[in-house]
Amino acid sequence: MNDLDENIELDYEAFKSIYISTPIPSYIWKKEDNDFYLVNYNKALNILSKGNIDSYLGKKLSSIFDKDSMISIDIHNCFDNRLNYCKEIRYGFEPLVKNKAFIATFIYIPPDLVIVFTEDITKKKIIEKTLRKEEQEKSIILESISEHIVYQDLNNKILWTNKAAADSVGLKIHNLMGRKCYEIWPRRDSPCEGCPVIEAIRIRNPTSGEINTPDNRIWQIRGYPVFNEKGKVVAAVEITKEITQIKKAEENLKKTQLKYQELFNSSPYSIFLIDTNGKLLDCNLATKNILSYHKIEDLIDKNFTEILSLNQGNIHLIPRFKKIIEKVINGEIVKDFTFPIFRTTGNRIWVMASVSLIKIMDESLIQFIIKDITEKKETEEKLKESEIKYRKSFNRSEFYKDLFAHDINNILQNILSAIDLLNLKVIDKSLPEESRELLSIIKDQVNRGSNLVSNVRTLSDVEDLSFNIEKVNALKVLHNVREFIIKSFHDKNVEIIINSPYKKISVYANQLLSDLFENIIINAIRYNRNQLIKIIINISKMKKNDGNFVKLDFIDNGIGIPDKMKDKIFQRGYNAKEFVSGLGLGLTLVKKILNLYKGEIWVEDKIAGDHSKGSNFVILLPEVMAND
């Protein structure tokens, strides 16, 4: 061996030593008979394979890897094309090396070797994947934020922005890069006066402010300085939020508060607001009228017990107010109540108070609304005194009315008794017919006077008293009245016929129903010139205005009523001279009673068009139905 061979030998050994100690796993393939054999590997690969790579030494590439695998293709490609190149590969050297990511470097060494360096980048890929995922998540978060986020340099040049910021001016994110922020939003040639971002860079602390843009929108801007590792400000982050609606809402709220404050102070009623401990928090200007000359500001923050104690006359109200406040706090409804207040000016006023629990924000407060009712109270007291005087006067008039009715009835009864005695004494003697007629007229007028007194008294009762309306058997009352009238007019030829398909008729009425029937029938008898006075009462039922009524037709053969008088006969105070005989108070009383029953009455001709043949008085009484 000469010196050159010896040097080559030394170089080979040095190369081999370097190769073996290289920290990047590598192995050497040698081409023989159209295949490659694993002829060497380094320590790094031995460690990677956990010492098992030795079992593959001398084996064919085709027996280790399938010919279509990427490693086989890459080794053949490197050798066949004498091409050195790097690529990222992912393969497993089962069971030695499981699926990993590598940067593989393929180097052709003439004449027949291919060295493969495989740098394991599995951890690096995992880190990169994690970083990419975090970057995506960060990007998603930033893009989903509705506030505008702009990252800019110290000269307000935009370096990055989120989608919301770009969308606010209808541009894409890349269209904003490199432009000045004040050119985009406020559309200015120079930075905004008082720009929070510039101020944040200057003072090295976050700051905020509001900016108005030319489109009449209001923005809240927050600026944050960005520091490098040496603590130097290198950039800034601008976060912008549109607050136009918020500012308008605040303005409207302020106007509303002023409006309600104006209403609060202009209310004619005194309004107190106290907390649940009884401390006065606020009251309106009308309170001064209630508490006399005390200044309102002197009352604020005082307990209601202190306020009521300002005048000794009001101390008795303290226990009452305590109970009321306790009830309101417990959710009980407190009715309006009245009480007197003794003012510091010395006079007393009456007030009415409404109390309720209200919520202002999250605070529960007790609201008292107090109204001065002194004038009303005094009017009520005067009215009460007037009512007492009226009652005394009424009782006195009732006494005189009863006395008058009693005495007149006695007088009429005495006259009637005298006539009866006179008739007995002259019964056997011949008395001129004219005298007998005069006695009959006197007796008739006495009966008429007695009936008039009875009607006056009943009419007075109807107007002055409230009668209970109840269920009454009208048919039974009618039969009783018929018997009474026939006995009362025994000296006249009276026939009263009642036609009813019903055995019982129930109507809404009361004890005055008999007076009603009596007056109708007595009028039919009194204003009748026939020898036989005939009254037919037909009973039926009818519906009117969705109501059920009992209909009674009182048909007589009397003198009748002219058409022009048909509406007037029920009116109190009509001129009786318009009608020859007049009907007294009887029909007025009938009308009054029917109004009380919510019934009706009208008069028709017995024979249509000829009133002289008699009348038909039609009465409607509300019927009591079976389910009533």
C-alpha positions as CSV (number, residue, x, y, z in Angstrom):
1,M,0.0,0.0,0.0
2,N,1.5,3.4,-1.0
3,D,1.0,6.7,0.7
4,L,-2.0,7.7,-1.4
5,D,-3.8,4.4,-0.7
6,E,-2.9,4.9,2.9
7,N,-4.4,8.4,3.0
8,I,-7.5,7.2,1.2
9,E,-7.8,4.5,3.7
10,L,-7.6,7.1,6.5
11,D,-10.1,9.3,4.8
12,Y,-12.6,6.4,4.5
13,E,-12.2,5.6,8.2
14,A,-12.7,9.3,9.0
15,F,-15.8,9.4,6.8
16,K,-17.1,6.3,8.4
17,S,-16.6,7.7,11.9
18,I,-18.3,10.9,11.0
19,Y,-21.2,9.1,9.3
20,I,-21.7,6.7,12.3
21,S,-21.8,9.6,14.7
22,T,-24.1,11.9,12.7
23,P,-27.1,12.7,14.9
24,I,-29.5,12.4,11.9
25,P,-30.7,8.8,11.4
26,S,-29.4,7.6,8.0
27,Y,-28.8,4.3,6.2
28,I,-26.9,3.3,3.0
29,W,-28.3,1.3,0.1
30,K,-26.2,-0.4,-2.5
31,K,-27.4,-1.3,-6.0
32,E,-26.9,-4.9,-7.1
33,D,-28.8,-6.9,-9.7
34,N,-31.6,-4.4,-10.1
35,D,-32.2,-4.2,-6.4
36,F,-30.8,-2.4,-3.4
37,Y,-29.3,-3.9,-0.2
38,L,-29.1,-2.2,3.2
39,V,-25.3,-2.1,3.7
40,N,-24.9,0.3,6.6
41,Y,-26.6,2.6,9.1
42,N,-25.6,5.0,11.8
43,K,-26.1,5.1,15.6
44,A,-29.0,7.6,15.4
45,L,-31.0,5.1,13.2
46,N,-30.1,2.3,15.6
47,I,-31.5,4.4,18.5
48,L,-34.6,5.3,16.5
49,S,-35.2,1.5,15.8
50,K,-34.4,0.7,19.4
51,G,-31.5,-1.5,18.2
52,N,-33.5,-3.7,15.9
53,I,-32.2,-2.2,12.6
54,D,-29.3,-4.7,12.6
55,S,-31.8,-7.5,11.7
56,Y,-32.4,-5.7,8.4
57,L,-28.7,-5.3,7.5
58,G,-27.9,-7.0,4.1
59,K,-31.6,-7.4,3.2
60,K,-33.1,-6.3,-0.1
61,L,-35.1,-3.1,-0.4
62,S,-37.9,-5.1,-2.1
63,S,-38.2,-7.5,0.9
64,I,-38.4,-4.6,3.4
65,F,-40.6,-2.2,1.4
66,D,-43.2,-2.9,-1.2
67,K,-41.9,-1.8,-4.7
68,D,-44.8,0.7,-4.9
69,S,-44.1,2.3,-1.6
70,M,-42.8,5.9,-1.7
71,I,-39.4,5.0,-0.1
72,S,-38.7,2.4,-2.8
73,I,-39.8,4.8,-5.5
74,D,-37.7,7.6,-4.1
75,I,-34.5,5.4,-3.7
76,H,-34.8,4.2,-7.3
77,N,-35.5,7.7,-8.6
78,C,-32.4,9.1,-6.8
79,F,-30.2,6.4,-8.3
80,D,-31.7,6.3,-11.8
81,N,-31.7,10.0,-12.2
82,R,-28.5,10.7,-10.3
83,L,-30.6,13.2,-8.4
84,N,-30.1,14.5,-4.9
85,Y,-33.2,16.0,-3.3
86,C,-35.2,16.5,0.0
87,K,-38.8,15.8,0.7
88,E,-41.2,15.3,3.6
89,I,-42.2,11.7,4.0
90,R,-44.4,9.8,6.4
91,Y,-43.7,6.1,6.7
92,G,-43.2,3.3,9.2
93,F,-40.3,0.9,9.4
94,E,-42.5,-1.7,11.1
95,P,-42.0,-2.9,13.7
96,L,-38.8,-0.8,14.2
97,V,-40.2,2.6,13.3
98,K,-43.9,3.3,13.5
99,N,-45.7,5.9,11.4
100,K,-43.7,9.1,11.7
101,A,-43.0,12.3,9.8
102,F,-39.5,12.8,8.4
103,I,-37.5,15.2,6.2
104,A,-35.8,12.6,3.9
105,T,-32.6,13.6,2.0
106,F,-31.7,11.3,-0.9
107,I,-28.0,11.5,-2.0
108,Y,-26.5,9.5,-4.9
109,I,-22.9,8.3,-4.3
110,P,-21.3,6.9,-7.5
111,P,-21.1,4.3,-8.6
112,D,-23.7,2.3,-6.8
113,L,-24.7,3.9,-3.4
114,V,-27.7,5.9,-2.2
115,I,-27.6,7.5,1.3
116,V,-30.9,8.4,3.0
117,F,-30.8,10.9,5.8
118,T,-34.2,10.9,7.7
119,E,-34.6,13.8,10.1
120,D,-37.6,13.0,12.5
121,I,-39.9,16.0,12.4
122,T,-42.9,14.3,14.0
123,K,-42.8,16.5,17.1
124,K,-42.3,19.6,15.0
125,K,-45.3,18.7,12.9
126,I,-47.4,18.1,16.0
127,I,-46.3,21.6,17.3
128,E,-47.0,23.2,13.9
129,K,-50.4,21.5,13.8
130,T,-51.2,22.7,17.3
131,L,-50.0,26.2,16.4
132,R,-52.1,26.2,13.2
133,K,-55.1,25.0,15.2
134,E,-54.6,27.7,17.8
135,E,-54.1,30.3,15.0
136,Q,-57.3,29.2,13.4
137,E,-59.2,29.3,16.7
138,K,-57.7,32.8,17.4
139,S,-58.7,33.8,13.9
140,I,-62.3,32.4,14.3
141,I,-62.6,34.2,17.7
142,L,-61.3,37.5,16.3
143,E,-63.5,37.2,13.2
144,S,-66.6,36.4,15.3
145,I,-66.2,39.5,17.5
146,S,-68.6,42.2,16.5
147,E,-66.2,45.0,17.7
148,H,-63.7,46.3,15.1
149,I,-60.1,45.2,15.9
150,V,-57.3,46.9,14.0
151,Y,-53.6,46.2,14.6
152,Q,-51.6,49.2,13.4
153,D,-48.0,50.5,13.6
154,L,-46.9,53.6,15.3
155,N,-47.9,55.7,12.3
156,N,-51.5,54.5,12.3
157,K,-50.8,52.2,9.3
158,I,-53.0,49.2,9.3
159,L,-51.1,45.9,9.7
160,W,-54.1,43.6,10.3
161,T,-57.8,43.9,10.9
162,N,-60.7,41.6,11.6
163,K,-63.7,41.0,9.3
164,A,-66.1,43.2,11.4
165,A,-63.8,46.2,10.8
166,A,-63.6,45.6,7.1
167,D,-67.3,45.0,6.8
168,S,-68.1,48.3,8.4
169,V,-66.8,50.1,5.4
170,G,-67.7,47.5,2.8
171,L,-64.1,46.4,2.0
172,K,-62.1,43.2,2.1
173,I,-59.4,42.8,4.8
174,H,-56.5,42.9,2.2
175,N,-57.9,46.2,0.9
176,L,-57.2,47.8,4.3
177,M,-53.6,46.6,4.8
178,G,-51.1,49.4,4.6
179,R,-53.7,52.2,4.7
180,K,-54.0,54.8,7.5
181,C,-56.9,54.1,9.9
182,Y,-58.0,57.8,9.9
183,E,-58.3,57.6,6.0
184,I,-60.8,54.7,6.3
185,W,-63.3,55.5,9.0
186,P,-63.4,59.2,9.7
187,R,-62.2,59.9,6.1
188,R,-59.6,62.4,7.2
189,D,-56.2,63.4,5.8
190,S,-54.7,63.5,9.3
191,P,-55.2,61.7,12.6
192,C,-58.3,62.4,14.6
193,E,-58.0,65.0,17.4
194,G,-57.7,63.2,20.7
195,C,-57.2,59.8,19.0
196,P,-57.2,57.2,21.9
197,V,-54.7,55.0,19.9
198,I,-52.1,57.8,19.5
199,E,-52.7,58.7,23.2
200,A,-52.2,55.0,24.3
201,I,-48.9,55.0,22.4
202,R,-47.8,58.3,24.0
203,I,-48.7,57.4,27.6
204,R,-47.9,53.7,27.2
205,N,-51.2,52.8,28.8
206,P,-54.6,51.8,27.5
207,T,-57.0,54.7,27.0
208,S,-60.4,55.3,25.4
209,G,-62.6,58.0,23.9
210,E,-65.5,58.7,21.5
211,I,-65.3,59.7,17.8
212,N,-68.1,61.0,15.5
213,T,-67.8,59.9,11.9
214,P,-69.3,61.9,8.9
215,D,-72.2,59.5,8.6
216,N,-73.5,60.7,12.0
217,R,-72.4,57.5,13.8
218,I,-70.8,57.5,17.2
219,W,-67.9,55.2,18.1
220,Q,-66.2,54.2,21.3
221,I,-62.5,53.6,20.6
222,R,-60.1,51.9,23.0
223,G,-56.4,52.0,22.3
224,Y,-53.8,49.5,23.7
225,P,-50.0,49.8,23.3
226,V,-48.1,46.7,22.1
227,F,-44.6,46.2,23.6
228,N,-41.6,44.1,22.4
229,E,-39.5,41.9,24.6
230,K,-37.4,45.0,25.6
231,G,-40.5,46.9,26.7
232,K,-40.5,49.3,23.8
233,V,-43.9,50.3,22.2
234,V,-43.8,48.9,18.7
235,A,-47.5,48.9,17.7
236,A,-51.0,49.4,18.9
237,V,-54.3,47.7,18.9
238,E,-57.5,49.6,18.3
239,I,-60.8,48.2,19.4
240,T,-63.8,50.1,18.2
241,K,-67.5,49.6,18.9
242,E,-70.4,51.6,17.5
243,I,-72.5,53.2,20.3
244,T,-74.9,55.3,18.2
245,Q,-78.0,53.4,19.4
246,I,-76.7,53.3,23.0
247,K,-76.1,57.1,23.0
248,K,-79.5,57.7,21.5
249,A,-81.0,55.4,24.1
250,E,-79.1,57.3,26.9
251,E,-80.4,60.6,25.4
252,N,-84.0,59.3,25.3
253,L,-83.6,57.9,28.8
254,K,-82.3,61.3,30.0
255,K,-85.3,63.0,28.3
256,T,-87.7,60.5,29.8
257,Q,-86.2,61.0,33.3
258,L,-86.5,64.7,32.9
259,K,-90.1,64.3,31.7
260,Y,-91.0,62.1,34.6
261,Q,-89.1,64.3,37.0
262,E,-91.2,67.2,35.7
263,L,-94.4,65.2,36.1
264,F,-93.2,64.1,39.6
265,N,-92.7,67.7,40.6
266,S,-95.8,69.2,38.8
267,S,-98.2,66.6,40.3
268,P,-100.8,68.3,42.5
269,Y,-100.5,65.3,44.9
270,S,-97.8,64.9,47.4
271,I,-95.5,62.0,46.5
272,F,-93.1,60.4,49.0
273,L,-90.6,57.7,48.2
274,I,-89.2,55.8,51.3
275,D,-87.0,52.8,51.5
276,T,-88.0,49.6,53.4
277,N,-86.5,51.0,56.6
278,G,-88.7,54.0,56.5
279,K,-86.1,56.6,55.4
280,L,-87.4,59.3,53.1
281,L,-85.5,59.2,49.8
282,D,-87.4,61.7,47.7
283,C,-90.6,63.8,47.6
284,N,-92.0,66.3,45.1
285,L,-92.8,70.0,45.4
286,A,-96.4,69.4,46.3
287,T,-95.2,68.0,49.6
288,K,-94.5,71.6,50.8
289,N,-98.3,72.2,50.7
290,I,-98.9,69.2,53.0
291,L,-96.1,69.9,55.5
292,S,-96.4,73.7,55.6
293,Y,-93.2,75.7,55.9
294,H,-90.6,72.8,56.3
295,K,-88.0,72.8,53.6
296,I,-88.0,69.6,51.5
297,E,-84.2,69.3,51.5
298,D,-84.3,69.2,55.3
299,L,-86.6,66.1,55.2
300,I,-84.6,63.9,52.9
301,D,-82.8,61.0,54.6
302,K,-85.0,61.4,57.7
303,N,-87.1,58.5,58.9
304,F,-90.8,59.0,58.6
305,T,-91.1,58.8,62.4
306,E,-88.9,61.9,62.7
307,I,-91.0,63.7,60.1
308,L,-94.3,62.9,61.8
309,S,-92.8,64.0,65.1
310,L,-92.2,67.5,63.8
311,N,-95.7,68.2,65.1
312,Q,-97.0,66.5,68.3
313,G,-100.4,66.1,66.8
314,N,-99.1,63.6,64.2
315,I,-97.3,61.3,66.6
316,H,-100.4,59.0,66.8
317,L,-100.0,58.2,63.1
318,I,-96.6,56.5,63.7
319,P,-97.9,53.1,64.8
320,R,-100.4,53.1,62.0
321,F,-97.8,53.9,59.3
322,K,-95.5,51.2,60.7
323,K,-98.2,48.5,60.2
324,I,-99.0,49.8,56.7
325,I,-95.3,49.7,55.7
326,E,-95.0,46.2,57.1
327,K,-98.1,45.0,55.1
328,V,-96.8,46.5,51.9
329,I,-93.4,44.9,52.3
330,N,-95.1,41.5,52.9
331,G,-97.0,41.9,49.6
332,E,-100.4,42.7,51.0
333,I,-102.7,45.2,49.2
334,V,-103.4,48.2,51.3
335,K,-106.6,50.1,50.5
336,D,-106.6,53.9,50.3
337,F,-107.0,55.5,53.7
338,T,-107.7,58.9,55.2
339,F,-106.2,60.7,58.2
340,P,-105.8,64.2,59.5
341,I,-102.4,65.9,59.5
342,F,-101.6,68.8,61.9
343,R,-99.3,71.2,60.1
344,T,-96.6,73.3,61.7
345,T,-98.7,76.4,60.8
346,G,-101.2,75.2,63.4
347,N,-104.1,74.2,61.2
348,R,-105.4,70.7,60.4
349,I,-106.0,69.2,57.0
350,W,-107.5,65.9,55.9
351,V,-105.6,63.8,53.4
352,M,-106.2,60.5,51.5
353,A,-103.2,58.2,51.0
354,S,-102.4,55.5,48.4
355,V,-99.5,53.3,49.2
356,S,-97.7,50.7,47.0
357,L,-94.4,48.8,46.6
358,I,-92.5,49.9,43.5
359,K,-89.2,48.8,41.9
360,I,-86.7,51.4,40.7
361,M,-83.8,49.5,39.1
362,D,-83.2,46.6,41.6
363,E,-84.3,48.6,44.6
364,S,-87.7,48.1,46.2
365,L,-89.2,51.4,47.5
366,I,-92.5,52.3,49.1
367,Q,-94.5,55.0,47.4
368,F,-97.0,57.2,49.2
369,I,-99.3,59.4,47.1
370,I,-101.1,61.9,49.4
371,K,-104.1,64.0,48.3
372,D,-105.5,66.9,50.2
373,I,-109.2,66.2,50.7
374,T,-109.9,68.9,53.3
375,E,-112.5,70.6,51.1
376,K,-114.2,67.4,50.3
377,K,-114.2,66.3,53.9
378,E,-115.7,69.7,55.0
379,T,-118.3,69.3,52.2
380,E,-119.1,65.8,53.4
381,E,-119.6,67.1,57.0
382,K,-121.8,69.9,55.8
383,L,-123.8,67.4,53.7
384,K,-124.1,65.1,56.7
385,E,-125.5,68.0,58.7
386,S,-127.8,68.9,55.8
387,E,-128.9,65.2,55.7
388,I,-129.7,65.3,59.4
389,K,-131.8,68.5,58.9
390,Y,-133.4,66.9,55.8
391,R,-134.2,63.8,57.7
392,K,-135.8,65.8,60.5
393,S,-137.8,67.8,57.9
394,F,-138.7,64.6,56.1
395,N,-139.9,62.9,59.3
396,R,-141.9,66.0,60.1
397,S,-143.5,66.0,56.6
398,E,-144.2,62.3,57.0
399,F,-145.9,63.0,60.3
400,Y,-148.0,65.8,58.7
401,K,-148.8,63.5,55.7
402,D,-149.9,60.7,57.9
403,L,-151.9,63.1,60.1
404,F,-153.5,64.6,57.0
405,A,-154.4,61.3,55.5
406,H,-155.7,60.0,58.8
407,D,-157.9,63.0,59.5
408,I,-159.2,63.3,55.9
409,N,-160.1,59.7,55.9
410,N,-161.9,60.1,59.2
411,I,-163.8,63.1,57.8
412,L,-164.7,61.2,54.6
413,Q,-165.7,58.2,56.7
414,N,-168.0,60.3,58.9
415,I,-169.6,61.8,55.8
416,L,-170.1,58.3,54.4
417,S,-171.6,57.1,57.7
418,A,-174.0,60.1,57.7
419,I,-175.1,59.3,54.2
420,D,-175.8,55.7,55.2
421,L,-177.8,56.8,58.2
422,L,-179.8,59.3,56.1
423,N,-180.6,56.6,53.6
424,L,-181.9,54.3,56.5
425,K,-184.1,57.1,57.9
426,V,-185.7,58.0,54.6
427,I,-186.0,54.4,53.3
428,D,-189.8,54.2,54.1
429,K,-190.6,57.8,53.1
430,S,-191.0,59.0,49.6
431,L,-187.9,61.0,48.8
432,P,-187.8,62.9,45.5
433,E,-185.7,61.1,42.9
434,E,-183.5,64.2,42.5
435,S,-182.6,64.0,46.2
436,R,-181.7,60.3,46.0
437,E,-179.4,61.1,43.0
438,L,-177.7,63.8,45.0
439,L,-177.1,61.4,47.9
440,S,-175.6,58.9,45.4
441,I,-173.3,61.6,43.9
442,I,-172.2,62.6,47.4
443,K,-171.4,59.0,48.3
444,D,-169.5,58.5,45.0
445,Q,-167.4,61.6,45.5
446,V,-166.6,60.6,49.1
447,N,-165.4,57.2,47.8
448,R,-163.4,59.1,45.1
449,G,-161.8,61.3,47.8
450,S,-160.9,58.3,49.9
451,N,-159.3,56.7,46.8
452,L,-157.4,59.9,46.0
453,V,-156.0,60.1,49.6
454,S,-154.9,56.4,49.3
455,N,-153.2,57.1,45.9
456,V,-151.4,60.2,47.2
457,R,-150.0,58.2,50.0
458,T,-148.9,55.3,47.8
459,L,-147.4,57.7,45.2
460,S,-145.4,59.4,48.0
461,D,-144.1,56.0,49.1
462,V,-143.1,55.0,45.6
463,E,-141.1,58.2,45.2
464,D,-139.5,58.3,48.7
465,L,-138.7,54.6,49.4
466,S,-136.9,51.8,47.7
467,F,-139.1,48.7,47.4
468,N,-137.6,45.2,47.0
469,I,-138.6,43.5,43.7
470,E,-139.5,39.9,44.2
471,K,-141.4,37.0,42.7
472,V,-145.1,37.5,42.9
473,N,-148.1,35.4,41.7
474,A,-149.8,38.0,39.6
475,L,-152.9,35.8,38.9
476,K,-153.6,35.4,42.6
477,V,-153.2,39.1,43.2
478,L,-155.6,39.9,40.3
479,H,-158.3,37.5,41.7
480,N,-158.0,39.1,45.1
481,V,-158.4,42.6,43.7
482,R,-161.4,41.5,41.6
483,E,-163.2,40.2,44.8
484,F,-162.4,43.4,46.7
485,I,-163.7,45.7,43.9
486,I,-166.9,43.8,43.4
487,K,-167.7,44.1,47.2
488,S,-166.7,47.8,47.2
489,F,-169.0,48.6,44.3
490,H,-171.9,46.4,45.4
491,D,-174.4,49.1,44.4
492,K,-173.2,49.0,40.7
493,N,-173.7,46.2,38.2
494,V,-170.1,45.3,37.7
495,E,-168.8,42.2,35.8
496,I,-165.1,41.4,35.8
497,I,-164.0,38.4,33.7
498,I,-160.4,37.0,33.9
499,N,-159.3,34.9,30.9
500,S,-156.0,33.1,31.6
501,P,-154.7,29.8,30.1
502,Y,-152.3,29.6,33.1
503,K,-153.1,28.5,36.6
504,K,-150.2,30.5,38.0
505,I,-148.2,33.5,36.6
506,S,-145.0,34.6,38.3
507,V,-143.8,38.2,37.7
508,Y,-141.2,40.5,39.1
509,A,-143.2,42.9,41.4
510,N,-144.0,43.6,45.1
511,Q,-146.9,44.6,47.4
512,L,-147.8,47.6,45.1
513,L,-149.1,45.3,42.4
514,S,-152.5,45.2,43.9
515,D,-152.6,49.1,43.9
516,L,-151.7,49.0,40.2
517,F,-154.6,46.5,39.3
518,E,-157.1,48.4,41.6
519,N,-156.4,51.8,39.9
520,I,-156.9,50.3,36.4
521,I,-160.1,48.5,37.2
522,I,-161.6,51.4,39.4
523,N,-160.9,53.9,36.5
524,A,-162.8,51.5,34.1
525,I,-165.8,51.5,36.5
526,R,-165.8,55.2,37.3
527,Y,-165.7,56.3,33.7
528,N,-168.5,54.1,32.5
529,R,-172.1,55.2,31.7
530,N,-173.5,51.8,31.0
531,Q,-176.0,49.9,33.2
532,L,-173.7,46.9,33.0
533,I,-170.1,47.7,33.5
534,K,-168.1,45.0,31.9
535,I,-164.4,44.5,32.2
536,I,-162.6,41.6,30.5
537,I,-159.0,40.8,31.5
538,N,-157.1,38.7,28.9
539,I,-153.7,37.2,30.0
540,S,-151.0,36.0,27.6
541,K,-147.2,36.0,27.3
542,M,-144.9,37.7,24.8
543,K,-141.2,38.5,24.0
544,K,-140.0,42.0,23.6
545,N,-136.4,43.3,23.2
546,D,-135.1,39.8,24.2
547,G,-137.2,40.0,27.4
548,N,-140.0,37.7,28.6
549,F,-143.2,39.5,29.7
550,V,-146.7,38.7,30.9
551,K,-149.3,40.7,29.0
552,L,-152.6,41.8,30.6
553,D,-155.3,43.4,28.4
554,F,-157.9,45.3,30.6
555,I,-160.8,45.8,28.1
556,D,-163.7,47.9,29.2
557,N,-167.0,49.3,27.7
558,G,-166.5,52.8,29.2
559,I,-166.5,56.2,27.7
560,G,-163.1,55.7,26.1
561,I,-160.1,58.0,25.7
562,P,-159.5,60.3,22.6
563,D,-156.3,59.8,20.7
564,K,-154.8,63.2,21.7
565,M,-155.2,62.2,25.4
566,K,-153.7,58.7,25.2
567,D,-150.2,59.8,25.9
568,K,-151.1,62.5,28.4
569,I,-153.2,60.4,30.8
570,F,-150.1,58.8,32.4
571,Q,-148.3,62.2,33.0
572,R,-148.4,63.7,36.4
573,G,-149.8,67.2,36.4
574,Y,-151.6,67.1,33.0
575,N,-154.5,69.5,32.5
576,A,-157.6,67.5,33.5
577,K,-159.9,70.1,31.8
578,E,-158.8,68.6,28.5
579,F,-160.7,65.5,29.5
580,V,-164.2,65.9,30.8
581,S,-164.0,63.7,33.9
582,G,-160.2,63.6,34.5
583,L,-158.5,60.5,35.8
584,G,-156.9,61.8,39.0
585,L,-153.6,60.4,40.2
586,G,-154.5,56.7,39.5
587,L,-152.8,56.3,36.1
588,T,-149.8,58.4,37.3
589,L,-149.4,55.9,40.1
590,V,-149.7,53.0,37.8
591,K,-147.0,54.4,35.5
592,K,-144.7,55.0,38.5
593,I,-145.2,51.4,39.8
594,L,-144.5,49.9,36.3
595,N,-141.3,51.9,36.0
596,L,-140.3,50.4,39.3
597,Y,-140.9,46.9,37.8
598,K,-139.3,47.8,34.5
599,G,-142.7,47.1,32.9
600,E,-144.8,49.0,30.4
601,I,-148.3,50.4,29.9
602,W,-150.2,52.0,27.0
603,V,-153.8,52.4,26.0
604,E,-155.6,51.4,22.8
605,D,-159.2,51.6,21.6
606,K,-161.4,48.6,22.2
607,I,-162.5,48.9,18.6
608,A,-159.8,50.4,16.5
609,G,-160.6,53.9,15.3
610,D,-163.6,54.4,17.6
611,H,-162.6,55.4,21.1
612,S,-166.2,55.9,22.3
613,K,-166.7,52.1,22.4
614,G,-164.3,51.6,25.2
615,S,-160.6,51.2,26.0
616,N,-158.0,48.5,26.3
617,F,-155.2,49.2,28.9
618,V,-152.2,47.0,28.0
619,I,-149.8,46.2,30.8
620,L,-146.5,44.3,30.4
621,L,-144.9,42.8,33.6
622,P,-141.5,41.1,33.5
623,E,-142.0,37.3,33.8
624,V,-140.0,35.1,36.2
625,M,-138.7,32.2,34.2
626,A,-138.3,28.7,35.5
627,N,-134.5,28.9,35.7
628,D,-134.5,32.4,37.4
